[in-house]
Amino acid sequence: MFLRGILLRNYLLDLELAKFMRKSDMTLPFPNSFTDEKKEWMHRLFLLVFYIVTFLHQGIYT
């Protein structure tokens, strides 16, 4: 449970970092067809899938 709290906090911090990166134009080299909104949602989706897999892995091996 403690680890899940840490992972949730890290997920929220990653979302804040993504907002900062978008504002400061330090984005990854995506193709030009992706808008900033698509980049943000793709990053959120990636983080969400990553943390779900991490939760499942923690549940299986603890």
C-alpha positions in Angstrom: 0.0 0.0 0.0 2.9 2.3 0.8 4.5 1.6 -2.6 1.2 2.3 -4.3 1.0 5.7 -2.6 4.5 6.5 -3.8 3.7 5.4 -7.4 0.5 7.5 -7.4 2.5 10.5 -6.2 5.1 9.9 -8.9 2.3 9.6 -11.5 0.9 13.0 -10.5 4.4 14.5 -10.4 5.0 13.2 -13.9 1.9 14.9 -15.1 3.1 18.2 -13.6 6.5 17.6 -15.3 4.7 17.0 -18.7 2.9 20.3 -18.2 6.1 22.1 -17.5 7.9 20.5 -20.4 5.0 21.5 -22.7 5.1 25.1 -21.5 8.9 25.4 -21.8 8.9 23.7 -25.3 11.3 20.9 -24.1 9.2 18.3 -25.9 10.3 15.0 -27.3 10.9 14.9 -31.1 7.4 13.8 -32.1 6.3 14.2 -35.8 4.8 17.5 -36.7 1.4 15.9 -37.1 1.0 15.6 -33.3 -0.4 18.6 -31.6 0.5 19.6 -28.0 -2.8 18.2 -26.8 -2.1 14.8 -28.5 1.3 14.7 -27.0 0.0 15.4 -23.5 -2.7 12.7 -23.8 -0.2 10.1 -25.3 2.1 10.9 -22.3 -0.8 10.5 -19.8 -1.8 7.2 -21.5 1.7 5.9 -21.4 2.1 6.8 -17.7 -1.3 5.3 -16.8 -0.5 2.0 -18.5 3.0 2.0 -16.9 1.6 2.4 -13.4 -1.2 -0.1 -14.0 1.3 -2.7 -15.0 3.5 -1.8 -12.0 0.5 -2.3 -9.7 -0.3 -5.7 -11.2 3.4 -6.7 -10.9 3.5 -5.6 -7.3 0.3 -7.6 -6.5 1.6 -10.7 -8.1 5.1 -10.8 -6.6 4.4 -9.5 -3.1 
